[in-house]
């Protein structure tokens, strides 16, 4: 199988511009999934300040609330920036750069979102069960996000050979290109 790009993906019969278009479309689809979660989190956080119980929060809880609200805003901004960048640079021959910058913004957005999830869990569990359980739940939340969004992709990447196929599939009879379809 030919390799014709820097990502180690199998060669496709597409021009560089077609590849950039496909990569941007795939990135936008990923952002659509992520953006829904950010919007729900942000809406939840916005409503908290208007509840009766909000007045009884201590200074740590209020600080956690403000930090988490701001992290949710930053995450939402990072995830919507690719659409704004694309709109501003539409038809200016900048698709490759748009894809590169947008991918970087999405990666940073995931890190910020992990912190926003962590802060949200800390706040809610702290209010409901206390500070110790809140810290424990927040630590678990952060570990899950880091594990699923950071560690797991790296482990999967290490299990791939230079051609993008898994090492396990390479050694099995069913991994023949015609058998895998």
C-alpha positions in Angstrom: 0.0 0.0 0.0 1.4 3.4 -1.0 2.0 6.1 1.6 1.7 9.6 0.3 1.1 11.8 3.2 2.9 12.9 6.4 0.3 11.4 8.7 1.2 7.8 7.8 -2.3 7.1 6.3 -2.7 4.8 3.4 -2.7 6.7 0.1 -6.0 7.9 -1.2 -6.7 9.1 -4.7 -7.2 12.7 -3.7 -5.5 15.9 -4.4 -3.9 17.9 -1.5 -6.9 20.3 -1.5 -9.3 17.4 -1.5 -7.4 15.9 1.5 -7.6 19.3 3.3 -11.3 19.5 2.6 -11.8 16.0 4.0 -9.7 16.7 7.0 -11.6 19.9 7.8 -14.9 18.2 7.3 -13.8 15.4 9.7 -12.6 18.0 12.3 -15.9 19.9 12.1 -17.8 16.7 12.7 -15.7 16.1 15.8 -16.3 19.6 17.0 -20.1 19.2 16.5 -20.0 16.3 19.0 -17.9 18.1 21.5 -19.7 21.4 21.2 -23.0 19.9 22.4 -21.4 18.8 25.7 -19.8 22.2 26.1 -23.1 24.0 25.5 -24.9 21.8 28.0 -22.2 22.4 30.6 -22.2 26.1 30.0 -26.0 26.4 30.3 -25.9 24.4 33.5 -23.3 26.7 35.0 -25.1 29.8 33.9 -28.3 28.7 35.7 -26.5 27.9 39.0 -25.9 31.5 39.9 -29.7 32.1 39.9 -30.6 29.3 42.3 -31.6 29.9 45.9 -28.7 27.7 47.2 -26.0 29.7 45.3 -26.0 32.3 48.1 -24.9 29.7 50.6 -21.7 28.7 48.7 -18.4 29.4 50.5 -15.5 31.3 48.9 -13.9 28.1 47.6 -17.1 27.0 46.0 -17.7 30.4 44.5 -14.1 30.5 43.2 -14.6 27.0 41.7 -17.8 28.2 40.1 -16.2 31.3 38.5 -13.2 29.4 37.3 -15.3 26.6 35.8 -17.7 29.0 34.1 -14.7 30.8 32.5 -13.1 27.5 31.5 -16.4 26.5 29.8 -16.4 29.9 27.9 -12.8 29.3 26.8 -13.6 25.8 25.7 -16.7 26.9 23.7 -14.6 29.7 22.1 -11.8 27.2 21.1 -14.3 24.8 19.6 -16.1 27.5 17.6 -13.0 29.3 16.5 -12.4 27.0 13.5 -15.8 28.0 11.9 -14.9 31.7 12.4 -11.4 31.2 11.0 -12.8 29.4 8.0 -15.4 32.1 7.4 -12.8 34.9 7.7 -10.4 33.1 5.3 -13.0 31.6 2.9 -11.7 31.4 -0.7 -8.3 32.8 0.1 -6.4 29.5 -0.5 -5.7 29.0 3.2 -7.4 25.6 3.7 -4.2 23.8 4.8 -3.4 26.5 7.4 -7.0 26.5 8.5 -6.9 22.8 9.1 -3.7 22.9 11.0 -4.7 25.8 13.2 -8.2 24.4 13.8 -6.8 21.0 14.8 -4.5 22.7 17.3 -7.4 24.8 18.7 -9.5 21.6 19.1 -6.7 19.9 20.9 -6.3 22.8 23.3 -10.1 22.9 23.7 -10.2 19.3 24.9 -7.6 20.1 27.6 -9.7 23.1 28.7 -12.9 21.1 28.6 -11.3 18.4 30.8 -10.6 21.2 33.4 -14.1 22.5 33.1 -15.6 19.0 33.6 -13.3 18.6 36.6 -14.3 21.9 38.1 -18.0 21.2 37.6 -17.7 17.8 39.3 -15.7 19.4 42.1 -18.4 22.1 42.7 -21.4 19.7 42.6 -19.9 17.0 44.8 -18.4 19.5 47.2 -21.8 21.1 47.7 -23.6 17.8 48.0 -21.1 15.6 49.9 -18.3 17.9 51.1 -14.9 19.0 50.2 -13.0 15.7 50.5 -15.4 13.7 48.3 -15.5 16.7 45.9 -11.7 16.6 45.5 -11.8 12.8 45.1 -14.5 13.0 42.4 -12.8 15.8 40.6 -9.5 13.9 40.6 -11.3 10.9 39.1 -12.9 13.0 36.5 -9.6 14.6 35.5 -8.0 11.1 35.4 -10.8 9.7 33.2 -10.6 12.6 30.7 -6.8 12.4 30.6 -7.0 8.6 30.1 -9.6 8.6 27.4 -8.6 11.7 25.5 -4.8 11.6 26.0 -3.4 8.2 27.0 -5.7 6.0 25.0 -5.0 7.6 21.7 -1.3 7.4 22.4 -1.5 3.7 23.2 -3.5 3.1 20.1 -1.0 5.1 18.1 1.9 3.0 19.5 0.1 -0.2 18.5 0.1 0.9 14.8 2.8 0.0 12.4 4.2 2.7 10.1 1.4 2.0 7.6 -1.4 2.7 10.0 -2.5 -0.9 10.6 -2.4 -2.5 14.0 0.5 -4.8 14.8 -1.9 -7.5 15.8 -3.8 -7.3 12.5 -0.5 -7.5 10.6 0.3 -10.9 12.0 -3.2 -12.5 11.6 -4.3 -14.2 8.4 -7.4 -12.1 8.2 -5.4 -8.9 8.0 -4.7 -9.5 4.3 -5.9 -6.4 2.4 -8.5 -8.3 0.5 -9.9 -10.0 3.6 -10.3 -6.8 5.6 -12.3 -5.0 2.9 
